[in-house]
Amino acid sequence: MKITLLDGNPDKADFQFVNYMGRLHRQLSTGHHLTAFELRDLKVDSCIGCWDCWWKTPGRCVLKDDVEEMMRSAINSDFLLIAAPLVAGFIPYKAKMALERFIPLIHPYITLLEGECHHRKRYEQYPDMGIILKNESSTDKEDLQINRQIFERLTLNFHSHLRIFETIDVKSPETIVHEIDHIQRLTA
């Protein structure tokens, strides 16, 4: 299975998250083709809302940063995994900016999807998605439910399915990999 991993941890000193991601990376590298991006080390510009990715250069953003490689890896993957600690209740800014820049992967044209208006697919296949979060000390069930709903909406608009939504204190990296392997067997 081809997996793209976006590590949205902005803090190298967050040893709990860094250690978790190290274990996850090692586990995913065994038996899968893994492409991992540590967003804190990459150039990720903000979307400027020019719509050129839809009209002038369809499917390609005009900004020249590291997001183009991430998008190419993501759309050619079977599974897109996003991992990040919560910061002020949501994923850190670089992870959010990177995901916002994935808009060239869909068409500007609208279609009905599950009774709602959404952008049409640009590509035949889109990867399933998973989200792994690290709670803040103040995170409660409602915070997690809000995040889950946001990512469910993102995957719907991305013509995908949210297959995993977990926190690092609940699921070990080994369990996450086991779940991804199970998803692979179900969708094969």
Biotite code that builds the C-alpha atoms (Angstrom):
import biotite.structure as struc

atoms = struc.array([
    struc.Atom([0.000, 0.000, 0.000], chain_id="A", res_id=1, res_name="MET", atom_name="CA", element="C"),
    struc.Atom([1.243, 3.485, -0.858], chain_id="A", res_id=2, res_name="LYS", atom_name="CA", element="C"),
    struc.Atom([0.938, 5.763, 2.173], chain_id="A", res_id=3, res_name="ILE", atom_name="CA", element="C"),
    struc.Atom([1.592, 9.491, 2.417], chain_id="A", res_id=4, res_name="THR", atom_name="CA", element="C"),
    struc.Atom([2.177, 10.747, 5.949], chain_id="A", res_id=5, res_name="LEU", atom_name="CA", element="C"),
    struc.Atom([1.939, 14.433, 6.824], chain_id="A", res_id=6, res_name="LEU", atom_name="CA", element="C"),
    struc.Atom([3.541, 15.103, 10.212], chain_id="A", res_id=7, res_name="ASP", atom_name="CA", element="C"),
    struc.Atom([2.156, 18.432, 11.395], chain_id="A", res_id=8, res_name="GLY", atom_name="CA", element="C"),
    struc.Atom([4.084, 18.631, 14.672], chain_id="A", res_id=9, res_name="ASN", atom_name="CA", element="C"),
    struc.Atom([5.617, 22.130, 14.873], chain_id="A", res_id=10, res_name="PRO", atom_name="CA", element="C"),
    struc.Atom([7.670, 21.368, 18.000], chain_id="A", res_id=11, res_name="ASP", atom_name="CA", element="C"),
    struc.Atom([10.768, 19.133, 17.820], chain_id="A", res_id=12, res_name="LYS", atom_name="CA", element="C"),
    struc.Atom([10.892, 19.275, 21.628], chain_id="A", res_id=13, res_name="ALA", atom_name="CA", element="C"),
    struc.Atom([7.508, 17.548, 21.986], chain_id="A", res_id=14, res_name="ASP", atom_name="CA", element="C"),
    struc.Atom([9.205, 14.232, 22.759], chain_id="A", res_id=15, res_name="PHE", atom_name="CA", element="C"),
    struc.Atom([5.965, 12.332, 23.333], chain_id="A", res_id=16, res_name="GLN", atom_name="CA", element="C"),
    struc.Atom([4.733, 13.153, 19.829], chain_id="A", res_id=17, res_name="PHE", atom_name="CA", element="C"),
    struc.Atom([8.180, 12.814, 18.216], chain_id="A", res_id=18, res_name="VAL", atom_name="CA", element="C"),
    struc.Atom([8.647, 9.354, 19.754], chain_id="A", res_id=19, res_name="ASN", atom_name="CA", element="C"),
    struc.Atom([5.144, 8.288, 18.697], chain_id="A", res_id=20, res_name="TYR", atom_name="CA", element="C"),
    struc.Atom([5.793, 9.427, 15.134], chain_id="A", res_id=21, res_name="MET", atom_name="CA", element="C"),
    struc.Atom([9.165, 7.666, 15.060], chain_id="A", res_id=22, res_name="GLY", atom_name="CA", element="C"),
    struc.Atom([7.502, 4.393, 16.032], chain_id="A", res_id=23, res_name="ARG", atom_name="CA", element="C"),
    struc.Atom([4.691, 4.960, 13.536], chain_id="A", res_id=24, res_name="LEU", atom_name="CA", element="C"),
    struc.Atom([7.162, 5.757, 10.755], chain_id="A", res_id=25, res_name="HIS", atom_name="CA", element="C"),
    struc.Atom([9.142, 2.561, 11.433], chain_id="A", res_id=26, res_name="ARG", atom_name="CA", element="C"),
    struc.Atom([5.977, 0.451, 11.525], chain_id="A", res_id=27, res_name="GLN", atom_name="CA", element="C"),
    struc.Atom([4.582, 1.943, 8.304], chain_id="A", res_id=28, res_name="LEU", atom_name="CA", element="C"),
    struc.Atom([7.924, 1.533, 6.510], chain_id="A", res_id=29, res_name="SER", atom_name="CA", element="C"),
    struc.Atom([7.679, -2.228, 6.998], chain_id="A", res_id=30, res_name="THR", atom_name="CA", element="C"),
    struc.Atom([5.425, -3.677, 4.341], chain_id="A", res_id=31, res_name="GLY", atom_name="CA", element="C"),
    struc.Atom([4.257, -0.368, 2.847], chain_id="A", res_id=32, res_name="HIS", atom_name="CA", element="C"),
    struc.Atom([5.634, 2.212, 0.454], chain_id="A", res_id=33, res_name="HIS", atom_name="CA", element="C"),
    struc.Atom([5.786, 5.254, 2.765], chain_id="A", res_id=34, res_name="LEU", atom_name="CA", element="C"),
    struc.Atom([6.380, 8.860, 1.757], chain_id="A", res_id=35, res_name="THR", atom_name="CA", element="C"),
    struc.Atom([6.592, 11.099, 4.827], chain_id="A", res_id=36, res_name="ALA", atom_name="CA", element="C"),
    struc.Atom([6.661, 14.874, 5.100], chain_id="A", res_id=37, res_name="PHE", atom_name="CA", element="C"),
    struc.Atom([7.607, 16.760, 8.273], chain_id="A", res_id=38, res_name="GLU", atom_name="CA", element="C"),
    struc.Atom([5.798, 20.021, 7.670], chain_id="A", res_id=39, res_name="LEU", atom_name="CA", element="C"),
    struc.Atom([7.856, 22.033, 10.160], chain_id="A", res_id=40, res_name="ARG", atom_name="CA", element="C"),
    struc.Atom([10.897, 21.576, 7.880], chain_id="A", res_id=41, res_name="ASP", atom_name="CA", element="C"),
    struc.Atom([9.102, 22.461, 4.635], chain_id="A", res_id=42, res_name="LEU", atom_name="CA", element="C"),
    struc.Atom([8.096, 25.625, 2.838], chain_id="A", res_id=43, res_name="LYS", atom_name="CA", element="C"),
    struc.Atom([4.300, 25.828, 2.910], chain_id="A", res_id=44, res_name="VAL", atom_name="CA", element="C"),
    struc.Atom([2.797, 29.064, 1.641], chain_id="A", res_id=45, res_name="ASP", atom_name="CA", element="C"),
    struc.Atom([-0.768, 30.217, 2.231], chain_id="A", res_id=46, res_name="SER", atom_name="CA", element="C"),
    struc.Atom([-3.297, 29.821, -0.557], chain_id="A", res_id=47, res_name="CYS", atom_name="CA", element="C"),
    struc.Atom([-3.741, 33.223, -2.180], chain_id="A", res_id=48, res_name="ILE", atom_name="CA", element="C"),
    struc.Atom([-7.202, 32.415, -3.576], chain_id="A", res_id=49, res_name="GLY", atom_name="CA", element="C"),
    struc.Atom([-6.227, 33.207, -7.168], chain_id="A", res_id=50, res_name="CYS", atom_name="CA", element="C"),
    struc.Atom([-8.073, 30.188, -8.635], chain_id="A", res_id=51, res_name="TRP", atom_name="CA", element="C"),
    struc.Atom([-5.266, 29.731, -11.168], chain_id="A", res_id=52, res_name="ASP", atom_name="CA", element="C"),
    struc.Atom([-5.092, 26.062, -10.081], chain_id="A", res_id=53, res_name="CYS", atom_name="CA", element="C"),
    struc.Atom([-8.580, 25.693, -11.533], chain_id="A", res_id=54, res_name="TRP", atom_name="CA", element="C"),
    struc.Atom([-8.451, 27.940, -14.594], chain_id="A", res_id=55, res_name="TRP", atom_name="CA", element="C"),
    struc.Atom([-4.927, 28.792, -15.791], chain_id="A", res_id=56, res_name="LYS", atom_name="CA", element="C"),
    struc.Atom([-2.915, 25.760, -14.654], chain_id="A", res_id=57, res_name="THR", atom_name="CA", element="C"),
    struc.Atom([-5.577, 23.097, -13.961], chain_id="A", res_id=58, res_name="PRO", atom_name="CA", element="C"),
    struc.Atom([-4.522, 20.782, -11.142], chain_id="A", res_id=59, res_name="GLY", atom_name="CA", element="C"),
    struc.Atom([-1.349, 22.721, -10.356], chain_id="A", res_id=60, res_name="ARG", atom_name="CA", element="C"),
    struc.Atom([-0.851, 25.545, -7.887], chain_id="A", res_id=61, res_name="CYS", atom_name="CA", element="C"),
    struc.Atom([1.063, 28.574, -9.118], chain_id="A", res_id=62, res_name="VAL", atom_name="CA", element="C"),
    struc.Atom([2.907, 28.855, -5.802], chain_id="A", res_id=63, res_name="LEU", atom_name="CA", element="C"),
    struc.Atom([6.319, 27.214, -5.844], chain_id="A", res_id=64, res_name="LYS", atom_name="CA", element="C"),
    struc.Atom([6.874, 25.560, -2.514], chain_id="A", res_id=65, res_name="ASP", atom_name="CA", element="C"),
    struc.Atom([6.912, 22.022, -1.081], chain_id="A", res_id=66, res_name="ASP", atom_name="CA", element="C"),
    struc.Atom([3.144, 21.498, -1.306], chain_id="A", res_id=67, res_name="VAL", atom_name="CA", element="C"),
    struc.Atom([3.264, 20.399, -4.955], chain_id="A", res_id=68, res_name="GLU", atom_name="CA", element="C"),
    struc.Atom([5.323, 17.323, -4.020], chain_id="A", res_id=69, res_name="GLU", atom_name="CA", element="C"),
    struc.Atom([2.935, 16.599, -1.111], chain_id="A", res_id=70, res_name="MET", atom_name="CA", element="C"),
    struc.Atom([-0.116, 16.832, -3.393], chain_id="A", res_id=71, res_name="MET", atom_name="CA", element="C"),
    struc.Atom([1.477, 14.561, -5.986], chain_id="A", res_id=72, res_name="ARG", atom_name="CA", element="C"),
    struc.Atom([2.335, 12.003, -3.316], chain_id="A", res_id=73, res_name="SER", atom_name="CA", element="C"),
    struc.Atom([-1.112, 12.218, -1.705], chain_id="A", res_id=74, res_name="ALA", atom_name="CA", element="C"),
    struc.Atom([-3.144, 11.785, -4.887], chain_id="A", res_id=75, res_name="ILE", atom_name="CA", element="C"),
    struc.Atom([-0.993, 8.822, -5.930], chain_id="A", res_id=76, res_name="ASN", atom_name="CA", element="C"),
    struc.Atom([-1.357, 7.145, -2.530], chain_id="A", res_id=77, res_name="SER", atom_name="CA", element="C"),
    struc.Atom([-3.828, 4.605, -1.285], chain_id="A", res_id=78, res_name="ASP", atom_name="CA", element="C"),
    struc.Atom([-3.879, 6.205, 2.158], chain_id="A", res_id=79, res_name="PHE", atom_name="CA", element="C"),
    struc.Atom([-3.209, 9.748, 3.388], chain_id="A", res_id=80, res_name="LEU", atom_name="CA", element="C"),
    struc.Atom([-2.394, 9.950, 7.084], chain_id="A", res_id=81, res_name="LEU", atom_name="CA", element="C"),
    struc.Atom([-2.269, 13.307, 8.854], chain_id="A", res_id=82, res_name="ILE", atom_name="CA", element="C"),
    struc.Atom([-0.776, 13.429, 12.342], chain_id="A", res_id=83, res_name="ALA", atom_name="CA", element="C"),
    struc.Atom([-0.559, 16.527, 14.509], chain_id="A", res_id=84, res_name="ALA", atom_name="CA", element="C"),
    struc.Atom([-0.903, 17.768, 18.061], chain_id="A", res_id=85, res_name="PRO", atom_name="CA", element="C"),
    struc.Atom([-3.873, 19.976, 18.746], chain_id="A", res_id=86, res_name="LEU", atom_name="CA", element="C"),
    struc.Atom([-2.902, 23.619, 19.189], chain_id="A", res_id=87, res_name="VAL", atom_name="CA", element="C"),
    struc.Atom([-5.657, 25.942, 20.420], chain_id="A", res_id=88, res_name="ALA", atom_name="CA", element="C"),
    struc.Atom([-8.188, 23.223, 19.592], chain_id="A", res_id=89, res_name="GLY", atom_name="CA", element="C"),
    struc.Atom([-7.171, 22.422, 16.013], chain_id="A", res_id=90, res_name="PHE", atom_name="CA", element="C"),
    struc.Atom([-4.225, 21.203, 13.958], chain_id="A", res_id=91, res_name="ILE", atom_name="CA", element="C"),
    struc.Atom([-1.234, 23.594, 13.729], chain_id="A", res_id=92, res_name="PRO", atom_name="CA", element="C"),
    struc.Atom([-1.260, 26.301, 11.085], chain_id="A", res_id=93, res_name="TYR", atom_name="CA", element="C"),
    struc.Atom([1.188, 24.614, 8.683], chain_id="A", res_id=94, res_name="LYS", atom_name="CA", element="C"),
    struc.Atom([-0.858, 21.422, 8.563], chain_id="A", res_id=95, res_name="ALA", atom_name="CA", element="C"),
    struc.Atom([-4.038, 23.435, 7.963], chain_id="A", res_id=96, res_name="LYS", atom_name="CA", element="C"),
    struc.Atom([-2.354, 25.522, 5.255], chain_id="A", res_id=97, res_name="MET", atom_name="CA", element="C"),
    struc.Atom([-1.031, 22.389, 3.522], chain_id="A", res_id=98, res_name="ALA", atom_name="CA", element="C"),
    struc.Atom([-4.493, 20.804, 3.436], chain_id="A", res_id=99, res_name="LEU", atom_name="CA", element="C"),
    struc.Atom([-6.065, 24.018, 2.133], chain_id="A", res_id=100, res_name="GLU", atom_name="CA", element="C"),
    struc.Atom([-3.574, 23.952, -0.720], chain_id="A", res_id=101, res_name="ARG", atom_name="CA", element="C"),
    struc.Atom([-4.879, 20.539, -1.870], chain_id="A", res_id=102, res_name="PHE", atom_name="CA", element="C"),
    struc.Atom([-7.755, 22.333, -3.649], chain_id="A", res_id=103, res_name="ILE", atom_name="CA", element="C"),
    struc.Atom([-6.178, 21.823, -7.116], chain_id="A", res_id=104, res_name="PRO", atom_name="CA", element="C"),
    struc.Atom([-6.917, 18.109, -6.662], chain_id="A", res_id=105, res_name="LEU", atom_name="CA", element="C"),
    struc.Atom([-10.626, 18.759, -7.278], chain_id="A", res_id=106, res_name="ILE", atom_name="CA", element="C"),
    struc.Atom([-12.482, 20.548, -10.088], chain_id="A", res_id=107, res_name="HIS", atom_name="CA", element="C"),
    struc.Atom([-14.096, 23.971, -9.739], chain_id="A", res_id=108, res_name="PRO", atom_name="CA", element="C"),
    struc.Atom([-17.277, 22.458, -11.162], chain_id="A", res_id=109, res_name="TYR", atom_name="CA", element="C"),
    struc.Atom([-20.006, 21.307, -8.794], chain_id="A", res_id=110, res_name="ILE", atom_name="CA", element="C"),
    struc.Atom([-21.862, 18.020, -8.528], chain_id="A", res_id=111, res_name="THR", atom_name="CA", element="C"),
    struc.Atom([-24.338, 16.525, -6.070], chain_id="A", res_id=112, res_name="LEU", atom_name="CA", element="C"),
    struc.Atom([-22.681, 14.213, -3.565], chain_id="A", res_id=113, res_name="LEU", atom_name="CA", element="C"),
    struc.Atom([-24.734, 12.645, -0.784], chain_id="A", res_id=114, res_name="GLU", atom_name="CA", element="C"),
    struc.Atom([-27.449, 15.227, -1.457], chain_id="A", res_id=115, res_name="GLY", atom_name="CA", element="C"),
    struc.Atom([-25.053, 18.184, -1.170], chain_id="A", res_id=116, res_name="GLU", atom_name="CA", element="C"),
    struc.Atom([-23.171, 20.362, -3.612], chain_id="A", res_id=117, res_name="CYS", atom_name="CA", element="C"),
    struc.Atom([-19.457, 19.507, -3.781], chain_id="A", res_id=118, res_name="HIS", atom_name="CA", element="C"),
    struc.Atom([-16.645, 19.954, -6.242], chain_id="A", res_id=119, res_name="HIS", atom_name="CA", element="C"),
    struc.Atom([-16.301, 17.290, -8.928], chain_id="A", res_id=120, res_name="ARG", atom_name="CA", element="C"),
    struc.Atom([-13.433, 14.838, -8.944], chain_id="A", res_id=121, res_name="LYS", atom_name="CA", element="C"),
    struc.Atom([-10.385, 15.758, -10.973], chain_id="A", res_id=122, res_name="ARG", atom_name="CA", element="C"),
    struc.Atom([-8.872, 12.274, -10.691], chain_id="A", res_id=123, res_name="TYR", atom_name="CA", element="C"),
    struc.Atom([-10.245, 8.745, -10.906], chain_id="A", res_id=124, res_name="GLU", atom_name="CA", element="C"),
    struc.Atom([-9.141, 7.710, -7.414], chain_id="A", res_id=125, res_name="GLN", atom_name="CA", element="C"),
    struc.Atom([-8.537, 9.508, -4.129], chain_id="A", res_id=126, res_name="TYR", atom_name="CA", element="C"),
    struc.Atom([-6.797, 8.067, -1.089], chain_id="A", res_id=127, res_name="PRO", atom_name="CA", element="C"),
    struc.Atom([-8.596, 7.017, 2.054], chain_id="A", res_id=128, res_name="ASP", atom_name="CA", element="C"),
    struc.Atom([-7.638, 9.242, 4.971], chain_id="A", res_id=129, res_name="MET", atom_name="CA", element="C"),
    struc.Atom([-6.678, 8.948, 8.600], chain_id="A", res_id=130, res_name="GLY", atom_name="CA", element="C"),
    struc.Atom([-6.181, 11.540, 11.331], chain_id="A", res_id=131, res_name="ILE", atom_name="CA", element="C"),
    struc.Atom([-4.049, 11.069, 14.428], chain_id="A", res_id=132, res_name="ILE", atom_name="CA", element="C"),
    struc.Atom([-4.133, 13.843, 17.024], chain_id="A", res_id=133, res_name="LEU", atom_name="CA", element="C"),
    struc.Atom([-2.367, 14.566, 20.276], chain_id="A", res_id=134, res_name="LYS", atom_name="CA", element="C"),
    struc.Atom([-4.721, 16.061, 22.831], chain_id="A", res_id=135, res_name="ASN", atom_name="CA", element="C"),
    struc.Atom([-3.995, 19.269, 24.654], chain_id="A", res_id=136, res_name="GLU", atom_name="CA", element="C"),
    struc.Atom([-4.400, 19.227, 28.430], chain_id="A", res_id=137, res_name="SER", atom_name="CA", element="C"),
    struc.Atom([-7.782, 20.967, 28.014], chain_id="A", res_id=138, res_name="SER", atom_name="CA", element="C"),
    struc.Atom([-9.091, 18.765, 25.162], chain_id="A", res_id=139, res_name="THR", atom_name="CA", element="C"),
    struc.Atom([-12.483, 17.241, 25.896], chain_id="A", res_id=140, res_name="ASP", atom_name="CA", element="C"),
    struc.Atom([-14.891, 14.978, 23.998], chain_id="A", res_id=141, res_name="LYS", atom_name="CA", element="C"),
    struc.Atom([-16.634, 17.943, 22.392], chain_id="A", res_id=142, res_name="GLU", atom_name="CA", element="C"),
    struc.Atom([-13.306, 19.252, 21.017], chain_id="A", res_id=143, res_name="ASP", atom_name="CA", element="C"),
    struc.Atom([-12.590, 15.877, 19.468], chain_id="A", res_id=144, res_name="LEU", atom_name="CA", element="C"),
    struc.Atom([-16.111, 15.625, 18.049], chain_id="A", res_id=145, res_name="GLN", atom_name="CA", element="C"),
    struc.Atom([-15.756, 19.039, 16.399], chain_id="A", res_id=146, res_name="ILE", atom_name="CA", element="C"),
    struc.Atom([-12.403, 18.004, 14.883], chain_id="A", res_id=147, res_name="ASN", atom_name="CA", element="C"),
    struc.Atom([-13.868, 14.718, 13.698], chain_id="A", res_id=148, res_name="ARG", atom_name="CA", element="C"),
    struc.Atom([-16.761, 16.540, 11.978], chain_id="A", res_id=149, res_name="GLN", atom_name="CA", element="C"),
    struc.Atom([-14.350, 18.948, 10.270], chain_id="A", res_id=150, res_name="ILE", atom_name="CA", element="C"),
    struc.Atom([-12.251, 16.079, 8.927], chain_id="A", res_id=151, res_name="PHE", atom_name="CA", element="C"),
    struc.Atom([-15.318, 14.099, 7.873], chain_id="A", res_id=152, res_name="GLU", atom_name="CA", element="C"),
    struc.Atom([-16.378, 17.129, 5.817], chain_id="A", res_id=153, res_name="ARG", atom_name="CA", element="C"),
    struc.Atom([-12.865, 17.472, 4.380], chain_id="A", res_id=154, res_name="LEU", atom_name="CA", element="C"),
    struc.Atom([-12.796, 13.836, 3.283], chain_id="A", res_id=155, res_name="THR", atom_name="CA", element="C"),
    struc.Atom([-16.276, 14.115, 1.764], chain_id="A", res_id=156, res_name="LEU", atom_name="CA", element="C"),
    struc.Atom([-15.191, 17.119, -0.304], chain_id="A", res_id=157, res_name="ASN", atom_name="CA", element="C"),
    struc.Atom([-11.983, 15.256, -1.198], chain_id="A", res_id=158, res_name="PHE", atom_name="CA", element="C"),
    struc.Atom([-14.026, 12.266, -2.487], chain_id="A", res_id=159, res_name="HIS", atom_name="CA", element="C"),
    struc.Atom([-12.463, 10.109, 0.186], chain_id="A", res_id=160, res_name="SER", atom_name="CA", element="C"),
    struc.Atom([-13.389, 8.356, 3.423], chain_id="A", res_id=161, res_name="HIS", atom_name="CA", element="C"),
    struc.Atom([-12.163, 9.064, 6.936], chain_id="A", res_id=162, res_name="LEU", atom_name="CA", element="C"),
    struc.Atom([-11.050, 5.584, 7.972], chain_id="A", res_id=163, res_name="ARG", atom_name="CA", element="C"),
    struc.Atom([-9.090, 6.437, 11.119], chain_id="A", res_id=164, res_name="ILE", atom_name="CA", element="C"),
    struc.Atom([-9.632, 9.203, 13.659], chain_id="A", res_id=165, res_name="PHE", atom_name="CA", element="C"),
    struc.Atom([-7.629, 8.597, 16.830], chain_id="A", res_id=166, res_name="GLU", atom_name="CA", element="C"),
    struc.Atom([-5.526, 10.231, 19.481], chain_id="A", res_id=167, res_name="THR", atom_name="CA", element="C"),
    struc.Atom([-2.032, 9.086, 20.408], chain_id="A", res_id=168, res_name="ILE", atom_name="CA", element="C"),
    struc.Atom([-3.057, 8.365, 23.989], chain_id="A", res_id=169, res_name="ASP", atom_name="CA", element="C"),
    struc.Atom([-5.694, 5.849, 22.806], chain_id="A", res_id=170, res_name="VAL", atom_name="CA", element="C"),
    struc.Atom([-4.054, 3.976, 19.916], chain_id="A", res_id=171, res_name="LYS", atom_name="CA", element="C"),
    struc.Atom([-0.452, 2.853, 19.655], chain_id="A", res_id=172, res_name="SER", atom_name="CA", element="C"),
    struc.Atom([1.419, 3.161, 16.356], chain_id="A", res_id=173, res_name="PRO", atom_name="CA", element="C"),
    struc.Atom([1.281, -0.627, 16.046], chain_id="A", res_id=174, res_name="GLU", atom_name="CA", element="C"),
    struc.Atom([-2.510, -0.574, 16.377], chain_id="A", res_id=175, res_name="THR", atom_name="CA", element="C"),
    struc.Atom([-2.812, 2.210, 13.783], chain_id="A", res_id=176, res_name="ILE", atom_name="CA", element="C"),
    struc.Atom([-0.721, 0.183, 11.316], chain_id="A", res_id=177, res_name="VAL", atom_name="CA", element="C"),
    struc.Atom([-2.821, -2.905, 12.036], chain_id="A", res_id=178, res_name="HIS", atom_name="CA", element="C"),
    struc.Atom([-5.976, -0.875, 11.258], chain_id="A", res_id=179, res_name="GLU", atom_name="CA", element="C"),
    struc.Atom([-4.454, 0.422, 8.006], chain_id="A", res_id=180, res_name="ILE", atom_name="CA", element="C"),
    struc.Atom([-3.545, -3.147, 7.034], chain_id="A", res_id=181, res_name="ASP", atom_name="CA", element="C"),
    struc.Atom([-7.134, -4.196, 7.775], chain_id="A", res_id=182, res_name="HIS", atom_name="CA", element="C"),
    struc.Atom([-8.476, -1.346, 5.628], chain_id="A", res_id=183, res_name="ILE", atom_name="CA", element="C"),
    struc.Atom([-6.160, -2.459, 2.813], chain_id="A", res_id=184, res_name="GLN", atom_name="CA", element="C"),
    struc.Atom([-7.555, -6.002, 2.959], chain_id="A", res_id=185, res_name="ARG", atom_name="CA", element="C"),
    struc.Atom([-11.156, -4.707, 2.944], chain_id="A", res_id=186, res_name="LEU", atom_name="CA", element="C"),
    struc.Atom([-10.678, -2.363, 0.002], chain_id="A", res_id=187, res_name="THR", atom_name="CA", element="C"),
    struc.Atom([-8.511, -4.701, -2.115], chain_id="A", res_id=188, res_name="ALA", atom_name="CA", element="C"),
])
